[in-house]
Amino acid sequence: MRLRAAKRRSEVNIDCLLPLFNEQGRHAKSMRSLPMTTESLFLRQETRVHVHACIDRLPDTYRTALLLRDIEELHTEEVADALGVTPNAVKIRLHRARQALCTSLEREVVGASRA
């Protein structure tokens, strides 16, 4: 039922969450990698909470594609069949979901470190 209802909804614009690229095809802003120090190992549970929160904030179409492909580990074709879209549409949604998740996590981690 959830998937049927999702078909009736229009796509949500997540352009503000996608990274920007310069003319050479590189990230316009430098991408920081998350530190893996001893202290960060103790913060793994907190990181999980941040990741789950960011996934929950993704629009349904992107969240569903991400969960089915990355968490449930279904093949692209299986996800496409479940969602009633083409495999290419799944790949696009998955790519955008991953980019949006990365941006959201970066904002949340930077925001948490400034607080």
PDB file as gemmi writes it, atoms N, CA and C in Angstrom:
CRYST1    1.000    1.000    1.000  90.00  90.00  90.00 P 1                      
ATOM      1  N   MET A   1       0.835  -1.190   0.000  1.00  0.00           N  
ATOM      2  CA  MET A   1       0.000   0.000   0.000  1.00  0.00           C  
ATOM      3  C   MET A   1       0.882   1.256   0.000  1.00  0.00           C  
ATOM      4  N   ARG A   2       1.947   1.188   0.756  1.00  0.00           N  
ATOM      5  CA  ARG A   2       2.848   2.332   0.861  1.00  0.00           C  
ATOM      6  C   ARG A   2       3.463   2.673  -0.500  1.00  0.00           C  
ATOM      7  N   LEU A   3       3.847   1.636  -1.241  1.00  0.00           N  
ATOM      8  CA  LEU A   3       4.445   1.860  -2.549  1.00  0.00           C  
ATOM      9  C   LEU A   3       3.429   2.412  -3.531  1.00  0.00           C  
ATOM     10  N   ARG A   4       2.192   1.952  -3.450  1.00  0.00           N  
ATOM     11  CA  ARG A   4       1.145   2.486  -4.318  1.00  0.00           C  
ATOM     12  C   ARG A   4       0.900   3.961  -4.025  1.00  0.00           C  
ATOM     13  N   ALA A   5       0.845   4.294  -2.750  1.00  0.00           N  
ATOM     14  CA  ALA A   5       0.629   5.689  -2.361  1.00  0.00           C  
ATOM     15  C   ALA A   5       1.799   6.556  -2.829  1.00  0.00           C  
ATOM     16  N   ALA A   6       2.989   6.003  -2.789  1.00  0.00           N  
ATOM     17  CA  ALA A   6       4.169   6.751  -3.211  1.00  0.00           C  
ATOM     18  C   ALA A   6       4.110   7.074  -4.700  1.00  0.00           C  
ATOM     19  N   LYS A   7       3.500   6.196  -5.502  1.00  0.00           N  
ATOM     20  CA  LYS A   7       3.380   6.441  -6.933  1.00  0.00           C  
ATOM     21  C   LYS A   7       2.528   7.670  -7.219  1.00  0.00           C  
ATOM     22  N   ARG A   8       1.567   7.933  -6.351  1.00  0.00           N  
ATOM     23  CA  ARG A   8       0.661   9.056  -6.569  1.00  0.00           C  
ATOM     24  C   ARG A   8       1.290  10.391  -6.171  1.00  0.00           C  
ATOM     25  N   ARG A   9       2.296  10.356  -5.348  1.00  0.00           N  
ATOM     26  CA  ARG A   9       2.946  11.592  -4.913  1.00  0.00           C  
ATOM     27  C   ARG A   9       3.949  12.062  -5.952  1.00  0.00           C  
ATOM     28  N   SER A  10       4.102  13.356  -6.031  1.00  0.00           N  
ATOM     29  CA  SER A  10       5.091  13.900  -6.960  1.00  0.00           C  
ATOM     30  C   SER A  10       6.482  13.824  -6.324  1.00  0.00           C  
ATOM     31  N   GLU A  11       7.484  13.889  -7.173  1.00  0.00           N  
ATOM     32  CA  GLU A  11       8.863  13.857  -6.703  1.00  0.00           C  
ATOM     33  C   GLU A  11       9.167  15.109  -5.881  1.00  0.00           C  
ATOM     34  N   VAL A  12       9.983  14.949  -4.859  1.00  0.00           N  
ATOM     35  CA  VAL A  12      10.382  16.064  -4.009  1.00  0.00           C  
ATOM     36  C   VAL A  12      11.760  16.534  -4.455  1.00  0.00           C  
ATOM     37  N   ASN A  13      11.925  17.818  -4.582  1.00  0.00           N  
ATOM     38  CA  ASN A  13      13.182  18.401  -5.020  1.00  0.00           C  
ATOM     39  C   ASN A  13      14.194  18.376  -3.868  1.00  0.00           C  
ATOM     40  N   ILE A  14      15.344  17.728  -4.103  1.00  0.00           N  
ATOM     41  CA  ILE A  14      16.393  17.675  -3.075  1.00  0.00           C  
ATOM     42  C   ILE A  14      17.681  18.318  -3.584  1.00  0.00           C  
ATOM     43  N   ASP A  15      17.570  19.196  -4.576  1.00  0.00           N  
ATOM     44  CA  ASP A  15      18.746  19.830  -5.160  1.00  0.00           C  
ATOM     45  C   ASP A  15      19.604  20.552  -4.129  1.00  0.00           C  
ATOM     46  N   CYS A  16      18.975  21.116  -3.102  1.00  0.00           N  
ATOM     47  CA  CYS A  16      19.747  21.848  -2.088  1.00  0.00           C  
ATOM     48  C   CYS A  16      20.632  20.913  -1.259  1.00  0.00           C  
ATOM     49  N   LEU A  17      20.363  19.607  -1.292  1.00  0.00           N  
ATOM     50  CA  LEU A  17      21.164  18.645  -0.538  1.00  0.00           C  
ATOM     51  C   LEU A  17      22.263  18.007  -1.373  1.00  0.00           C  
ATOM     52  N   LEU A  18      22.216  18.182  -2.686  1.00  0.00           N  
ATOM     53  CA  LEU A  18      23.207  17.576  -3.560  1.00  0.00           C  
ATOM     54  C   LEU A  18      24.456  18.444  -3.615  1.00  0.00           C  
ATOM     55  N   PRO A  19      25.624  17.825  -3.769  1.00  0.00           N  
ATOM     56  CA  PRO A  19      26.862  18.606  -3.804  1.00  0.00           C  
ATOM     57  C   PRO A  19      26.969  19.427  -5.079  1.00  0.00           C  
ATOM     58  N   LEU A  20      27.739  20.492  -4.999  1.00  0.00           N  
ATOM     59  CA  LEU A  20      27.991  21.348  -6.160  1.00  0.00           C  
ATOM     60  C   LEU A  20      29.356  21.001  -6.734  1.00  0.00           C  
ATOM     61  N   PHE A  21      29.467  21.108  -8.057  1.00  0.00           N  
ATOM     62  CA  PHE A  21      30.717  20.794  -8.730  1.00  0.00           C  
ATOM     63  C   PHE A  21      31.183  22.002  -9.534  1.00  0.00           C  
ATOM     64  N   ASN A  22      32.510  22.138  -9.665  1.00  0.00           N  
ATOM     65  CA  ASN A  22      33.062  23.232 -10.454  1.00  0.00           C  
ATOM     66  C   ASN A  22      33.196  22.797 -11.914  1.00  0.00           C  
ATOM     67  N   GLU A  23      33.792  23.646 -12.745  1.00  0.00           N  
ATOM     68  CA  GLU A  23      33.899  23.373 -14.183  1.00  0.00           C  
ATOM     69  C   GLU A  23      34.741  22.134 -14.483  1.00  0.00           C  
ATOM     70  N   GLN A  24      35.682  21.807 -13.615  1.00  0.00           N  
ATOM     71  CA  GLN A  24      36.540  20.641 -13.828  1.00  0.00           C  
ATOM     72  C   GLN A  24      35.877  19.344 -13.354  1.00  0.00           C  
ATOM     73  N   GLY A  25      34.687  19.436 -12.791  1.00  0.00           N  
ATOM     74  CA  GLY A  25      33.987  18.244 -12.326  1.00  0.00           C  
ATOM     75  C   GLY A  25      34.355  17.842 -10.909  1.00  0.00           C  
ATOM     76  N   ARG A  26      35.058  18.716 -10.208  1.00  0.00           N  
ATOM     77  CA  ARG A  26      35.432  18.427  -8.820  1.00  0.00           C  
ATOM     78  C   ARG A  26      34.446  19.105  -7.886  1.00  0.00           C  
ATOM     79  N   HIS A  27      34.413  18.641  -6.646  1.00  0.00           N  
ATOM     80  CA  HIS A  27      33.524  19.244  -5.661  1.00  0.00           C  
ATOM     81  C   HIS A  27      33.862  20.723  -5.494  1.00  0.00           C  
ATOM     82  N   ALA A  28      32.837  21.567  -5.498  1.00  0.00           N  
ATOM     83  CA  ALA A  28      33.040  23.004  -5.337  1.00  0.00           C  
ATOM     84  C   ALA A  28      33.515  23.311  -3.921  1.00  0.00           C  
ATOM     85  N   LYS A  29      32.997  22.574  -2.953  1.00  0.00           N  
ATOM     86  CA  LYS A  29      33.442  22.704  -1.563  1.00  0.00           C  
ATOM     87  C   LYS A  29      34.236  21.455  -1.214  1.00  0.00           C  
ATOM     88  N   SER A  30      35.283  21.613  -0.430  1.00  0.00           N  
ATOM     89  CA  SER A  30      36.082  20.447  -0.069  1.00  0.00           C  
ATOM     90  C   SER A  30      35.252  19.501   0.801  1.00  0.00           C  
ATOM     91  N   MET A  31      35.365  18.220   0.492  1.00  0.00           N  
ATOM     92  CA  MET A  31      34.645  17.203   1.243  1.00  0.00           C  
ATOM     93  C   MET A  31      35.554  16.723   2.368  1.00  0.00           C  
ATOM     94  N   ARG A  32      35.033  16.812   3.578  1.00  0.00           N  
ATOM     95  CA  ARG A  32      35.820  16.369   4.715  1.00  0.00           C  
ATOM     96  C   ARG A  32      35.469  14.928   5.038  1.00  0.00           C  
ATOM     97  N   SER A  33      36.469  14.138   5.322  1.00  0.00           N  
ATOM     98  CA  SER A  33      36.201  12.766   5.738  1.00  0.00           C  
ATOM     99  C   SER A  33      35.971  12.768   7.240  1.00  0.00           C  
ATOM    100  N   LEU A  34      35.162  11.827   7.679  1.00  0.00           N  
ATOM    101  CA  LEU A  34      34.883  11.734   9.110  1.00  0.00           C  
ATOM    102  C   LEU A  34      36.096  11.145   9.827  1.00  0.00           C  
ATOM    103  N   PRO A  35      36.488  11.711  10.942  1.00  0.00           N  
ATOM    104  CA  PRO A  35      37.667  11.223  11.656  1.00  0.00           C  
ATOM    105  C   PRO A  35      37.408   9.864  12.315  1.00  0.00           C  
ATOM    106  N   MET A  36      38.422   9.012  12.336  1.00  0.00           N  
ATOM    107  CA  MET A  36      38.303   7.719  12.996  1.00  0.00           C  
ATOM    108  C   MET A  36      39.345   7.629  14.114  1.00  0.00           C  
ATOM    109  N   THR A  37      39.210   8.488  15.091  1.00  0.00           N  
ATOM    110  CA  THR A  37      40.099   8.460  16.239  1.00  0.00           C  
ATOM    111  C   THR A  37      39.480   7.578  17.320  1.00  0.00           C  
ATOM    112  N   THR A  38      40.201   7.370  18.392  1.00  0.00           N  
ATOM    113  CA  THR A  38      39.680   6.578  19.502  1.00  0.00           C  
ATOM    114  C   THR A  38      38.415   7.211  20.056  1.00  0.00           C  
ATOM    115  N   GLU A  39      38.419   8.524  20.127  1.00  0.00           N  
ATOM    116  CA  GLU A  39      37.243   9.237  20.624  1.00  0.00           C  
ATOM    117  C   GLU A  39      36.032   9.006  19.718  1.00  0.00           C  
ATOM    118  N   SER A  40      36.281   8.995  18.421  1.00  0.00           N  
ATOM    119  CA  SER A  40      35.163   8.804  17.494  1.00  0.00           C  
ATOM    120  C   SER A  40      34.588   7.395  17.589  1.00  0.00           C  
ATOM    121  N   LEU A  41      35.411   6.433  17.962  1.00  0.00           N  
ATOM    122  CA  LEU A  41      34.896   5.076  18.152  1.00  0.00           C  
ATOM    123  C   LEU A  41      33.873   5.027  19.281  1.00  0.00           C  
ATOM    124  N   PHE A  42      34.086   5.836  20.313  1.00  0.00           N  
ATOM    125  CA  PHE A  42      33.134   5.900  21.415  1.00  0.00           C  
ATOM    126  C   PHE A  42      31.842   6.604  21.012  1.00  0.00           C  
ATOM    127  N   LEU A  43      31.907   7.377  19.964  1.00  0.00           N  
ATOM    128  CA  LEU A  43      30.739   8.130  19.511  1.00  0.00           C  
ATOM    129  C   LEU A  43      29.953   7.406  18.418  1.00  0.00           C  
ATOM    130  N   ARG A  44      30.269   6.138  18.170  1.00  0.00           N  
ATOM    131  CA  ARG A  44      29.594   5.393  17.108  1.00  0.00           C  
ATOM    132  C   ARG A  44      28.088   5.329  17.307  1.00  0.00           C  
ATOM    133  N   GLN A  45      27.658   5.125  18.524  1.00  0.00           N  
ATOM    134  CA  GLN A  45      26.223   5.059  18.771  1.00  0.00           C  
ATOM    135  C   GLN A  45      25.563   6.386  18.411  1.00  0.00           C  
ATOM    136  N   GLU A  46      26.202   7.462  18.775  1.00  0.00           N  
ATOM    137  CA  GLU A  46      25.672   8.779  18.428  1.00  0.00           C  
ATOM    138  C   GLU A  46      25.635   8.965  16.912  1.00  0.00           C  
ATOM    139  N   THR A  47      26.650   8.447  16.238  1.00  0.00           N  
ATOM    140  CA  THR A  47      26.690   8.524  14.780  1.00  0.00           C  
ATOM    141  C   THR A  47      25.539   7.745  14.171  1.00  0.00           C  
ATOM    142  N   ARG A  48      25.262   6.566  14.711  1.00  0.00           N  
ATOM    143  CA  ARG A  48      24.126   5.772  14.219  1.00  0.00           C  
ATOM    144  C   ARG A  48      22.820   6.554  14.343  1.00  0.00           C  
ATOM    145  N   VAL A  49      22.670   7.239  15.453  1.00  0.00           N  
ATOM    146  CA  VAL A  49      21.464   8.039  15.663  1.00  0.00           C  
ATOM    147  C   VAL A  49      21.367   9.125  14.593  1.00  0.00           C  
ATOM    148  N   HIS A  50      22.494   9.783  14.304  1.00  0.00           N  
ATOM    149  CA  HIS A  50      22.517  10.819  13.269  1.00  0.00           C  
ATOM    150  C   HIS A  50      22.183  10.229  11.896  1.00  0.00           C  
ATOM    151  N   VAL A  51      22.758   9.082  11.580  1.00  0.00           N  
ATOM    152  CA  VAL A  51      22.513   8.454  10.277  1.00  0.00           C  
ATOM    153  C   VAL A  51      21.039   8.085  10.140  1.00  0.00           C  
ATOM    154  N   HIS A  52      20.475   7.453  11.166  1.00  0.00           N  
ATOM    155  CA  HIS A  52      19.059   7.085  11.108  1.00  0.00           C  
ATOM    156  C   HIS A  52      18.176   8.319  10.969  1.00  0.00           C  
ATOM    157  N   ALA A  53      18.505   9.375  11.683  1.00  0.00           N  
ATOM    158  CA  ALA A  53      17.710  10.605  11.600  1.00  0.00           C  
ATOM    159  C   ALA A  53      17.782  11.209  10.200  1.00  0.00           C  
ATOM    160  N   CYS A  54      18.969  11.206   9.617  1.00  0.00           N  
ATOM    161  CA  CYS A  54      19.122  11.758   8.265  1.00  0.00           C  
ATOM    162  C   CYS A  54      18.407  10.898   7.226  1.00  0.00           C  
ATOM    163  N   ILE A  55      18.458   9.587   7.382  1.00  0.00           N  
ATOM    164  CA  ILE A  55      17.724   8.708   6.471  1.00  0.00           C  
ATOM    165  C   ILE A  55      16.229   8.952   6.604  1.00  0.00           C  
ATOM    166  N   ASP A  56      15.752   9.100   7.827  1.00  0.00           N  
ATOM    167  CA  ASP A  56      14.320   9.331   8.050  1.00  0.00           C  
ATOM    168  C   ASP A  56      13.843  10.637   7.432  1.00  0.00           C  
ATOM    169  N   ARG A  57      14.733  11.615   7.296  1.00  0.00           N  
ATOM    170  CA  ARG A  57      14.350  12.907   6.722  1.00  0.00           C  
ATOM    171  C   ARG A  57      14.347  12.911   5.196  1.00  0.00           C  
ATOM    172  N   LEU A  58      14.885  11.862   4.579  1.00  0.00           N  
ATOM    173  CA  LEU A  58      14.864  11.795   3.114  1.00  0.00           C  
ATOM    174  C   LEU A  58      13.428  11.643   2.629  1.00  0.00           C  
ATOM    175  N   PRO A  59      13.105  12.209   1.467  1.00  0.00           N  
ATOM    176  CA  PRO A  59      11.772  11.985   0.900  1.00  0.00           C  
ATOM    177  C   PRO A  59      11.536  10.492   0.672  1.00  0.00           C  
ATOM    178  N   ASP A  60      10.290  10.069   0.730  1.00  0.00           N  
ATOM    179  CA  ASP A  60       9.940   8.647   0.647  1.00  0.00           C  
ATOM    180  C   ASP A  60      10.565   7.939  -0.551  1.00  0.00           C  
ATOM    181  N   THR A  61      10.517   8.546  -1.718  1.00  0.00           N  
ATOM    182  CA  THR A  61      11.015   7.868  -2.918  1.00  0.00           C  
ATOM    183  C   THR A  61      12.509   7.561  -2.808  1.00  0.00           C  
ATOM    184  N   TYR A  62      13.253   8.491  -2.260  1.00  0.00           N  
ATOM    185  CA  TYR A  62      14.693   8.294  -2.122  1.00  0.00           C  
ATOM    186  C   TYR A  62      15.010   7.363  -0.951  1.00  0.00           C  
ATOM    187  N   ARG A  63      14.307   7.547   0.154  1.00  0.00           N  
ATOM    188  CA  ARG A  63      14.533   6.701   1.328  1.00  0.00           C  
ATOM    189  C   ARG A  63      14.235   5.236   1.005  1.00  0.00           C  
ATOM    190  N   THR A  64      13.129   4.989   0.300  1.00  0.00           N  
ATOM    191  CA  THR A  64      12.758   3.619  -0.031  1.00  0.00           C  
ATOM    192  C   THR A  64      13.813   2.963  -0.920  1.00  0.00           C  
ATOM    193  N   ALA A  65      14.278   3.682  -1.931  1.00  0.00           N  
ATOM    194  CA  ALA A  65      15.312   3.137  -2.815  1.00  0.00           C  
ATOM    195  C   ALA A  65      16.585   2.841  -2.037  1.00  0.00           C  
ATOM    196  N   LEU A  66      16.968   3.747  -1.163  1.00  0.00           N  
ATOM    197  CA  LEU A  66      18.179   3.567  -0.355  1.00  0.00           C  
ATOM    198  C   LEU A  66      18.051   2.364   0.576  1.00  0.00           C  
ATOM    199  N   LEU A  67      16.934   2.254   1.251  1.00  0.00           N  
ATOM    200  CA  LEU A  67      16.742   1.151   2.198  1.00  0.00           C  
ATOM    201  C   LEU A  67      16.699  -0.201   1.493  1.00  0.00           C  
ATOM    202  N   LEU A  68      15.962  -0.271   0.387  1.00  0.00           N  
ATOM    203  CA  LEU A  68      15.856  -1.547  -0.324  1.00  0.00           C  
ATOM    204  C   LEU A  68      17.196  -1.976  -0.915  1.00  0.00           C  
ATOM    205  N   ARG A  69      17.936  -1.032  -1.458  1.00  0.00           N  
ATOM    206  CA  ARG A  69      19.192  -1.371  -2.134  1.00  0.00           C  
ATOM    207  C   ARG A  69      20.348  -1.544  -1.155  1.00  0.00           C  
ATOM    208  N   ASP A  70      20.537  -0.583  -0.245  1.00  0.00           N  
ATOM    209  CA  ASP A  70      21.715  -0.604   0.626  1.00  0.00           C  
ATOM    210  C   ASP A  70      21.507  -1.372   1.930  1.00  0.00           C  
ATOM    211  N   ILE A  71      20.315  -1.326   2.485  1.00  0.00           N  
ATOM    212  CA  ILE A  71      20.078  -2.006   3.765  1.00  0.00           C  
ATOM    213  C   ILE A  71      19.574  -3.428   3.528  1.00  0.00           C  
ATOM    214  N   GLU A  72      18.552  -3.559   2.670  1.00  0.00           N  
ATOM    215  CA  GLU A  72      18.005  -4.886   2.371  1.00  0.00           C  
ATOM    216  C   GLU A  72      18.853  -5.644   1.351  1.00  0.00           C  
ATOM    217  N   GLU A  73      19.781  -4.954   0.703  1.00  0.00           N  
ATOM    218  CA  GLU A  73      20.721  -5.514  -0.261  1.00  0.00           C  
ATOM    219  C   GLU A  73      20.032  -6.212  -1.432  1.00  0.00           C  
ATOM    220  N   LEU A  74      18.913  -5.635  -1.899  1.00  0.00           N  
ATOM    221  CA  LEU A  74      18.257  -6.153  -3.087  1.00  0.00           C  
ATOM    222  C   LEU A  74      19.020  -5.674  -4.316  1.00  0.00           C  
ATOM    223  N   HIS A  75      18.917  -6.419  -5.407  1.00  0.00           N  
ATOM    224  CA  HIS A  75      19.523  -6.002  -6.672  1.00  0.00           C  
ATOM    225  C   HIS A  75      18.706  -4.856  -7.260  1.00  0.00           C  
ATOM    226  N   THR A  76      19.342  -4.089  -8.101  1.00  0.00           N  
ATOM    227  CA  THR A  76      18.686  -2.932  -8.712  1.00  0.00           C  
ATOM    228  C   THR A  76      17.391  -3.335  -9.415  1.00  0.00           C  
ATOM    229  N   GLU A  77      17.421  -4.439 -10.119  1.00  0.00           N  
ATOM    230  CA  GLU A  77      16.233  -4.909 -10.835  1.00  0.00           C  
ATOM    231  C   GLU A  77      15.108  -5.260  -9.863  1.00  0.00           C  
ATOM    232  N   GLU A  78      15.460  -5.855  -8.727  1.00  0.00           N  
ATOM    233  CA  GLU A  78      14.455  -6.204  -7.726  1.00  0.00           C  
ATOM    234  C   GLU A  78      13.823  -4.951  -7.134  1.00  0.00           C  
ATOM    235  N   VAL A  79      14.634  -3.960  -6.884  1.00  0.00           N  
ATOM    236  CA  VAL A  79      14.123  -2.691  -6.353  1.00  0.00           C  
ATOM    237  C   VAL A  79      13.217  -2.031  -7.387  1.00  0.00           C  
ATOM    238  N   ALA A  80      13.630  -2.071  -8.645  1.00  0.00           N  
ATOM    239  CA  ALA A  80      12.827  -1.483  -9.720  1.00  0.00           C  
ATOM    240  C   ALA A  80      11.465  -2.171  -9.804  1.00  0.00           C  
ATOM    241  N   ASP A  81      11.446  -3.494  -9.721  1.00  0.00           N  
ATOM    242  CA  ASP A  81      10.179  -4.234  -9.750  1.00  0.00           C  
ATOM    243  C   ASP A  81       9.307  -3.874  -8.552  1.00  0.00           C  
ATOM    244  N   ALA A  82       9.902  -3.775  -7.381  1.00  0.00           N  
ATOM    245  CA  ALA A  82       9.145  -3.457  -6.164  1.00  0.00           C  
ATOM    246  C   ALA A  82       8.553  -2.051  -6.223  1.00  0.00           C  
ATOM    247  N   LEU A  83       9.291  -1.120  -6.817  1.00  0.00           N  
ATOM    248  CA  LEU A  83       8.831   0.261  -6.879  1.00  0.00           C  
ATOM    249  C   LEU A  83       8.035   0.571  -8.143  1.00  0.00           C  
ATOM    250  N   GLY A  84       8.066  -0.341  -9.101  1.00  0.00           N  
ATOM    251  CA  GLY A  84       7.349  -0.113 -10.342  1.00  0.00           C  
ATOM    252  C   GLY A  84       7.982   0.953 -11.218  1.00  0.00           C  
ATOM    253  N   VAL A  85       9.316   1.022 -11.192  1.00  0.00           N  
ATOM    254  CA  VAL A  85      10.059   1.982 -12.006  1.00  0.00           C  
ATOM    255  C   VAL A  85      11.137   1.233 -12.774  1.00  0.00           C  
ATOM    256  N   THR A  86      11.846   1.941 -13.622  1.00  0.00           N  
ATOM    257  CA  THR A  86      12.929   1.325 -14.392  1.00  0.00           C  
ATOM    258  C   THR A  86      14.184   1.195 -13.515  1.00  0.00           C  
ATOM    259  N   PRO A  87      15.066   0.254 -13.859  1.00  0.00           N  
ATOM    260  CA  PRO A  87      16.338   0.157 -13.121  1.00  0.00           C  
ATOM    261  C   PRO A  87      17.131   1.458 -13.156  1.00  0.00           C  
ATOM    262  N   ASN A  88      17.065   2.181 -14.266  1.00  0.00           N  
ATOM    263  CA  ASN A  88      17.775   3.461 -14.356  1.00  0.00           C  
ATOM    264  C   ASN A  88      17.219   4.469 -13.353  1.00  0.00           C  
ATOM    265  N   ALA A  89      15.889   4.483 -13.184  1.00  0.00           N  
ATOM    266  CA  ALA A  89      15.280   5.384 -12.200  1.00  0.00           C  
ATOM    267  C   ALA A  89      15.742   5.035 -10.794  1.00  0.00           C  
ATOM    268  N   VAL A  90      15.888   3.736 -10.514  1.00  0.00           N  
ATOM    269  CA  VAL A  90      16.381   3.306  -9.202  1.00  0.00           C  
ATOM    270  C   VAL A  90      17.800   3.803  -8.990  1.00  0.00           C  
ATOM    271  N   LYS A  91      18.642   3.675 -10.009  1.00  0.00           N  
ATOM    272  CA  LYS A  91      20.028   4.125  -9.899  1.00  0.00           C  
ATOM    273  C   LYS A  91      20.101   5.628  -9.638  1.00  0.00           C  
ATOM    274  N   ILE A  92      19.260   6.377 -10.319  1.00  0.00           N  
ATOM    275  CA  ILE A  92      19.245   7.828 -10.125  1.00  0.00           C  
ATOM    276  C   ILE A  92      18.784   8.171  -8.723  1.00  0.00           C  
ATOM    277  N   ARG A  93      17.692   7.550  -8.284  1.00  0.00           N  
ATOM    278  CA  ARG A  93      17.187   7.811  -6.930  1.00  0.00           C  
ATOM    279  C   ARG A  93      18.212   7.422  -5.879  1.00  0.00           C  
ATOM    280  N   LEU A  94      18.857   6.291  -6.087  1.00  0.00           N  
ATOM    281  CA  LEU A  94      19.850   5.826  -5.126  1.00  0.00           C  
ATOM    282  C   LEU A  94      21.038   6.774  -5.064  1.00  0.00           C  
ATOM    283  N   HIS A  95      21.501   7.215  -6.215  1.00  0.00           N  
ATOM    284  CA  HIS A  95      22.627   8.156  -6.247  1.00  0.00           C  
ATOM    285  C   HIS A  95      22.267   9.456  -5.532  1.00  0.00           C  
ATOM    286  N   ARG A  96      21.094   9.994  -5.841  1.00  0.00           N  
ATOM    287  CA  ARG A  96      20.666  11.240  -5.206  1.00  0.00           C  
ATOM    288  C   ARG A  96      20.443  11.051  -3.714  1.00  0.00           C  
ATOM    289  N   ALA A  97      19.902   9.911  -3.323  1.00  0.00           N  
ATOM    290  CA  ALA A  97      19.685   9.642  -1.899  1.00  0.00           C  
ATOM    291  C   ALA A  97      21.015   9.589  -1.155  1.00  0.00           C  
ATOM    292  N   ARG A  98      21.995   8.935  -1.735  1.00  0.00           N  
ATOM    293  CA  ARG A  98      23.315   8.845  -1.102  1.00  0.00           C  
ATOM    294  C   ARG A  98      23.966  10.218  -0.995  1.00  0.00           C  
ATOM    295  N   GLN A  99      23.853  11.020  -2.057  1.00  0.00           N  
ATOM    296  CA  GLN A  99      24.425  12.365  -2.029  1.00  0.00           C  
ATOM    297  C   GLN A  99      23.728  13.229  -0.978  1.00  0.00           C  
ATOM    298  N   ALA A 100      22.406  13.154  -0.940  1.00  0.00           N  
ATOM    299  CA  ALA A 100      21.644  13.934   0.030  1.00  0.00           C  
ATOM    300  C   ALA A 100      21.966  13.478   1.455  1.00  0.00           C  
ATOM    301  N   LEU A 101      22.110  12.179   1.643  1.00  0.00           N  
ATOM    302  CA  LEU A 101      22.450  11.648   2.964  1.00  0.00           C  
ATOM    303  C   LEU A 101      23.822  12.142   3.399  1.00  0.00           C  
ATOM    304  N   CYS A 102      24.765  12.131   2.488  1.00  0.00           N  
ATOM    305  CA  CYS A 102      26.111  12.613   2.789  1.00  0.00           C  
ATOM    306  C   CYS A 102      26.086  14.085   3.198  1.00  0.00           C  
ATOM    307  N   THR A 103      25.359  14.892   2.451  1.00  0.00           N  
ATOM    308  CA  THR A 103      25.256  16.318   2.760  1.00  0.00           C  
ATOM    309  C   THR A 103      24.566  16.537   4.099  1.00  0.00           C  
ATOM    310  N   SER A 104      23.488  15.810   4.344  1.00  0.00           N  
ATOM    311  CA  SER A 104      22.768  15.952   5.612  1.00  0.00           C  
ATOM    312  C   SER A 104      23.639  15.548   6.791  1.00  0.00           C  
ATOM    313  N   LEU A 105      24.381  14.465   6.629  1.00  0.00           N  
ATOM    314  CA  LEU A 105      25.277  14.021   7.702  1.00  0.00           C  
ATOM    315  C   LEU A 105      26.369  15.047   7.966  1.00  0.00           C  
ATOM    316  N   GLU A 106      26.917  15.594   6.894  1.00  0.00           N  
ATOM    317  CA  GLU A 106      27.963  16.604   7.064  1.00  0.00           C  
ATOM    318  C   GLU A 106      27.423  17.806   7.827  1.00  0.00           C  
ATOM    319  N   ARG A 107      26.222  18.254   7.450  1.00  0.00           N  
ATOM    320  CA  ARG A 107      25.607  19.396   8.140  1.00  0.00           C  
ATOM    321  C   ARG A 107      25.343  19.066   9.605  1.00  0.00           C  
ATOM    322  N   GLU A 108      24.867  17.858   9.866  1.00  0.00           N  
ATOM    323  CA  GLU A 108      24.534  17.484  11.234  1.00  0.00           C  
ATOM    324  C   GLU A 108      25.792  17.340  12.086  1.00  0.00           C  
ATOM    325  N   VAL A 109      26.837  16.745  11.523  1.00  0.00           N  
ATOM    326  CA  VAL A 109      28.080  16.574  12.269  1.00  0.00           C  
ATOM    327  C   VAL A 109      28.752  17.905  12.511  1.00  0.00           C  
ATOM    328  N   VAL A 110      28.791  18.773  11.500  1.00  0.00           N  
ATOM    329  CA  VAL A 110      29.381  20.104  11.670  1.00  0.00           C  
ATOM    330  C   VAL A 110      28.561  20.907  12.658  1.00  0.00           C  
ATOM    331  N   GLY A 111      27.225  20.832  12.534  1.00  0.00           N  
ATOM    332  CA  GLY A 111      26.352  21.539  13.456  1.00  0.00           C  
ATOM    333  C   GLY A 111      26.508  21.071  14.887  1.00  0.00           C  
ATOM    334  N   ALA A 112      26.678  19.765  15.079  1.00  0.00           N  
ATOM    335  CA  ALA A 112      26.846  19.203  16.421  1.00  0.00           C  
ATOM    336  C   ALA A 112      28.196  19.594  17.006  1.00  0.00           C  
ATOM    337  N   SER A 113      29.222  19.686  16.156  1.00  0.00           N  
ATOM    338  CA  SER A 113      30.539  20.044  16.669  1.00  0.00           C  
ATOM    339  C   SER A 113      30.629  21.505  17.061  1.00  0.00           C  
ATOM    340  N   ARG A 114      29.790  22.348  16.461  1.00  0.00           N  
ATOM    341  CA  ARG A 114      29.791  23.784  16.795  1.00  0.00           C  
ATOM    342  C   ARG A 114      28.981  24.069  18.042  1.00  0.00           C  
ATOM    343  N   ALA A 115      28.069  23.179  18.393  1.00  0.00           N  
ATOM    344  CA  ALA A 115      27.185  23.409  19.542  1.00  0.00           C  
ATOM    345  C   ALA A 115      27.903  23.229  20.857  1.00  0.00           C  
TER     346      ALA A 115                                                      
END                                                                             
